[in-house]
Amino acid sequence: MQRKSLRAVALGAALLTATAAMVLWAVHLSRPESAPRADGMAAADRMAPPMAADSERKIKFYRNPMGLPDTSPTPKKDWMGMDYIAVFEDDGMALPMAADSERKIKFYRNPMGLPDTSPVPKKDSMGMDYIAVYDGEDSDDGSIKLSPGKVQRAGVESVAVAKRPMTRAIKAPGVVQLDERRISVIAPRFDGFVESVGTATTATHVKKGDLLATVFGQEVLNEGARVLVEQAAKARGGDDRTPAGLKSQSGGLIGASRRLLNLGVPEEFIEKIRRERRVPDTIAVRAPRDGVVLERNIVDGQAFKAGDVAFRIADHSQVWMMADVAEGEIAALKTGQTVTVTTRAHPGRVFGGTVAVVFPHLMKETRTARVRIEMPNPDLALLPDMYGEVEIATGAGEAVVTVPSGAVIDSGNRQVVLLDLGDGRFEPRDVKLGRRGDGFTEILSGVAEGDKVVVNGNFLIDAESNLQSALKSFAAPPAMETAP
């Protein structure tokens, strides 16, 4: 076993040695000195002088340790404290920014983008070197000039300002409530007793005209008897001297009939008295509308007083969705806007409605405004107190000037977009913002349709080209400091 292990180690070492030799030979062949000469002799065949020690080699310049196009004629450190790397004359490396030596330096700007410039090289409080700004890179008109390389590295992307309709969906939680206009209360207007109660119970559905209860009321019987007396007097002609104001359209007295109507007795009951010439002992109480019985407060034989609630019925065919909209979105709400609602009880189903009322006050506990949405509910799928997710479509159909929201630089005190002037020139432009929605922002003033604005890389342009200084001075040239 030991012999096999030693043999495997030896074989591995041999393979490594062979690989290293092949690599060295390939490097040797790739060097210009190894190319064959016209006389057939390779340059490598000549005796080359040995490489001089670093102390004897002449340093050409120092390059950025991170590979950035930044050089220095003297040793220095970058902003992370890393030493610049020496490049010697015999390394064959040219200055990456050779053209900079021929360009005139206009001033030096703060490396962190602060509005601070200097006419001479200097360092900031953290030891970072100020960045040279050459003629043509910063103009007196407030625009910013960037080289094509910087624009490419920053990933700058520009789009044209266009007009489009501003639409935005406001989302809010909501709760289903009954339509107040579709709730009916059955309360007798006279004292009496319940003879019998119909089959309707709480939570059952009834139709208009269904029998709810049969009741007895002495006051109704008394007024019914007066109707018969008046009818008999008319038959004898005893009402010839009755004032015209006390007569009905048919010529009869209106006193007893009017009192019965005031007691809530239906016309059918009065006509039955006149037709049969007798007063029924009981009166039928019927449902005034289609709906669901919310309350049933009477039983057989129960006595009641005038005004006691016997039944409460609600029509569920149309309901309200009460949504709580955040304070910052109230300005976009208008009556008549289209609304869609989804509920957990009916996943995948979307209910429609319209904004009916925006309440004129806020709820101070939640800082929200209540919005009433009217929704048809023909199949009674929406139940009272059911929760729903409300989405209100806001915005006018008229097209307005907009830019992508990512193009706006909002510092809190001012809002700015970078106008792309072409050829690497950018101009910061103050804008006045309007509505926001669907990734776009309305521009009320500052840019016009067709202008090109930066949507990607604008913050990198901010850091690279001293945007804060340009925003502060605009047309004014940068202020120069006194050399220390």
Rosetta blueprint (number, residue, H / E / L):
1 M L
2 Q H
3 R H
4 K H
5 S H
6 L H
7 R H
8 A H
9 V H
10 A H
11 L H
12 G H
13 A H
14 A H
15 L H
16 L H
17 T H
18 A H
19 T H
20 A H
21 A H
22 M H
23 V H
24 L H
25 W H
26 A H
27 V H
28 H H
29 L H
30 S H
31 R L
32 P H
33 E H
34 S H
35 A L
36 P E
37 R L
38 A L
39 D L
40 G L
41 M L
42 A E
43 A H
44 A H
45 D H
46 R L
47 M L
48 A L
49 P L
50 P L
51 M L
52 A L
53 A L
54 D L
55 S L
56 E L
57 R L
58 K L
59 I E
60 K E
61 F E
62 Y E
63 R E
64 N L
65 P L
66 M L
67 G L
68 L L
69 P L
70 D L
71 T E
72 S E
73 P L
74 T L
75 P L
76 K L
77 K E
78 D L
79 W L
80 M L
81 G L
82 M L
83 D E
84 Y L
85 I E
86 A E
87 V E
88 F E
89 E H
90 D H
91 D H
92 G L
93 M L
94 A L
95 L L
96 P L
97 M L
98 A H
99 A H
100 D H
101 S H
102 E H
103 R L
104 K L
105 I E
106 K E
107 F E
108 Y E
109 R E
110 N L
111 P L
112 M L
113 G L
114 L L
115 P L
116 D L
117 T E
118 S E
119 P L
120 V L
121 P L
122 K L
123 K E
124 D L
125 S L
126 M L
127 G L
128 M L
129 D E
130 Y L
131 I E
132 A E
133 V E
134 Y E
135 D L
136 G L
137 E L
138 D E
139 S L
140 D L
141 D L
142 G L
143 S L
144 I E
145 K E
146 L L
147 S L
148 P H
149 G H
150 K H
151 V H
152 Q H
153 R H
154 A H
155 G L
156 V L
157 E E
158 S E
159 V E
160 A E
161 V L
162 A E
163 K E
164 R E
165 P E
166 M L
167 T L
168 R E
169 A E
170 I E
171 K E
172 A E
173 P E
174 G E
175 V E
176 V E
177 Q E
178 L E
179 D L
180 E H
181 R H
182 R H
183 I E
184 S E
185 V E
186 I E
187 A L
188 P L
189 R L
190 F L
191 D L
192 G E
193 F E
194 V E
195 E E
196 S E
197 V E
198 G L
199 T L
200 A L
201 T L
202 T L
203 A L
204 T L
205 H E
206 V E
207 K L
208 K L
209 G L
210 D L
211 L E
212 L E
213 A E
214 T E
215 V E
216 F E
217 G L
218 Q H
219 E H
220 V H
221 L H
222 N H
223 E H
224 G H
225 A H
226 R H
227 V H
228 L H
229 V H
230 E H
231 Q H
232 A H
233 A H
234 K H
235 A H
236 R L
237 G L
238 G L
239 D L
240 D L
241 R L
242 T L
243 P L
244 A H
245 G H
246 L H
247 K E
248 S L
249 Q L
250 S L
251 G L
252 G L
253 L E
254 I L
255 G H
256 A H
257 S H
258 R H
259 R H
260 L H
261 L H
262 N H
263 L L
264 G L
265 V L
266 P L
267 E H
268 E H
269 F H
270 I H
271 E H
272 K H
273 I H
274 R H
275 R H
276 E H
277 R L
278 R L
279 V L
280 P L
281 D L
282 T L
283 I E
284 A E
285 V E
286 R E
287 A L
288 P L
289 R L
290 D L
291 G E
292 V E
293 V E
294 L E
295 E E
296 R E
297 N L
298 I L
299 V L
300 D L
301 G L
302 Q L
303 A E
304 F E
305 K L
306 A L
307 G L
308 D L
309 V L
310 A L
311 F E
312 R E
313 I E
314 A E
315 D L
316 H L
317 S L
318 Q E
319 V E
320 W E
321 M E
322 M E
323 A E
324 D E
325 V E
326 A E
327 E H
328 G H
329 E H
330 I H
331 A H
332 A H
333 L L
334 K L
335 T L
336 G L
337 Q L
338 T E
339 V E
340 T E
341 V E
342 T E
343 T L
344 R L
345 A L
346 H L
347 P L
348 G L
349 R L
350 V L
351 F E
352 G E
353 G E
354 T E
355 V E
356 A E
357 V E
358 V E
359 F E
360 P E
361 H E
362 L E
363 M E
364 K L
365 E L
366 T L
367 R L
368 T E
369 A E
370 R E
371 V E
372 R E
373 I E
374 E E
375 M E
376 P E
377 N L
378 P L
379 D L
380 L L
381 A L
382 L L
383 L L
384 P L
385 D L
386 M L
387 Y E
388 G E
389 E E
390 V E
391 E E
392 I E
393 A E
394 T E
395 G L
396 A L
397 G L
398 E L
399 A E
400 V E
401 V E
402 T E
403 V E
404 P E
405 S H
406 G H
407 A H
408 V L
409 I E
410 D E
411 S L
412 G L
413 N L
414 R L
415 Q E
416 V E
417 V E
418 L E
419 L E
420 D E
421 L E
422 G E
423 D L
424 G L
425 R E
426 F E
427 E E
428 P E
429 R E
430 D E
431 V L
432 K E
433 L E
434 G E
435 R E
436 R E
437 G E
438 D L
439 G L
440 F E
441 T E
442 E E
443 I E
444 L E
445 S E
446 G L
447 V L
448 A L
449 E L
450 G L
451 D L
452 K E
453 V E
454 V E
455 V E
456 N E
457 G L
458 N H
459 F H
460 L H
461 I H
462 D H
463 A H
464 E H
465 S L
466 N L
467 L H
468 Q H
469 S H
470 A H
471 L H
472 K H
473 S H
474 F L
475 A L
476 A L
477 P L
478 P L
479 A L
480 M L
481 E L
482 T L
483 A L
484 P L
